[in-house]
Amino acid sequence: MAQGPPTFQQRYVPDEDEQYFADLRGAPDPDDPWGAQDDDPRLSGGHGVREVDNWLPDDEFRRSDILIESQTDPTGWKTTGAVQPPMSDDRPPAEAISGNRLLTVLLFFSGLATSVALWVFDTQPGAVSDTPTLMLAAGRITGLIGGYLLFVQLLMMSRVSWLEEWVGARDLLRWHRWLGTSLVVFVLAHIVFIVYGYALTGDTGVVDQGWTIITTFPEMISATVATGLLVLISLISIRAARAKLPYELWHLIHLSGYLVLLLGYGHQVATGADLSGRFASVFWPALGALVISALVWGRLIEPLWLNVRHRFEVAEVVGEASGTFSVYIGGKNLEKLPAQAGQFMRWRFLTRNGWWQSHPFSLSAAPNAQWLRLTVTAVGGHTSRLATMKPGTPIWAEGPFGVFTAQRRTRRRALLIAGGSGIAPIRALLEDMPPDTIVIYRASRPDELVFRGELEDLAEQRDAWVRYIVGSRNDPGPKRLFTPDGLLGLVPDVSRRDVYLCGPPGLVGAAVATLRELDVPDSQLHLDPFEF
């Protein structure tokens, strides 16, 4: 049942950079030991995957090397390898979907404008004539905006596959954060304006008026609870607070956003005059039906169909490096799984003490008809226990998610940057990348390098290059890596490549800052978020 890395046919088309690289190309060595097939039957349980090799061949033209800073080489790096000239491939796939983001933004603002217009058309001329009526008008407008943003937030949390494919996980994550903050601001502004407006109208104190509203108006107690939940979700989403909470607790509290919709929408229906007009009575129920349908489809129907169809189970657990292991997953009809290299899925391993936890893990090899593979670094009790799972352990999965795939390329060449456990999706992506791809793999120690043998085999097959930057963050080589001169020394044409980044937040942040200094457009940066 084994299947090794796929082979790819390559074709050479002259490129505009050919002359630049012509003098740098080294002739391939027919005796290159990296290209030899590894047939060791003891490795990876016969899954056809090469082991992690901790030795380097004495080969002048090898496609991988551990690099260190050099004071004499013009590039600033000491390496024994040669630089491969670029080779063009077909039209970048993402050119065909580049307008999706703009259309989605236009749809969002159209819906937002419609929600406010419903109040405008339902308000009689001269109705806003003094401070109390102005405050009440502002309260109603902010309430409508808050209600609309809540629907959009829940739509983005629905996990429907078409939304991620259309927009992209990175943009969804950024919009989710931005809209979450905006939602809290508008809801709190709605409360302040409404309470203050009624206080001015009734000539009472703000606190007294607030208490009267809560205890008198219908559904106001549930609305108050919804507001409290919304503020709590906002607070635990702050990076510093989230880092101190267990993932399971954070995720459980975050899911209470569904209660916010139920509790808050009841208040809007009961007291919101702007939800009952001629057009409002169609717009708001239609928006609610869309969101609820997406939630049911993405959270219930799609996962149920996926697991009934494929019946995932653990095939084998294989150690990779210190604290890192791979889980091979078997199942039925895997050739029909709509997954791509670079994507992640949410995995729930149905063990006695772990069935209630669901965690996102990337595929660390391109999907094939025999098995899936995910690679885990043990960082806590749950992930450590996964290493002890027995073959046959059933799995409940959701996904695949993410657009960290080769289909999102906008340029003809790529740079893949990985650190730590981020090598998992990067290794899988290398199977789908065009010729002349460069992989930069950052690690603290040589024994932390995972998939080294596989990366070097793939580099031979894909006409790619792998560069290891090993050492502590204060060593000269790693310090130089994410500087403009350091990155240009490794990748002179970086501004004309798609750049895929996966690793610890510090590494990704440093890399993005350097890439922007080098004028790499955001459209060419691809990140791998796991936040929702």
Helices and strands as residue ranges (DSSP letters): H 18-22, G 33-35, G 43-46, E 64-69, E 77-78, G 93-97, H 100-122, H 131-156, H 161-167, H 169-202, H 206-216, H 220-236, H 239-244, H 247-254, H 257-271, G 273-275, H 280-296, I 297-301, H 302-310, E 313-321, E 324-330, G 334-336, E 344-349, E 359-362, E 372-377, H 381-386, E 395-401, G 406-408, E 414-419, G 420-422, H 423-430, E 438-443, G 446-448, H 452-462, E 465-470, H 476-481, H 484-490, G 494-496, E 498-502, H 505-517, G 522-524, E 525-527
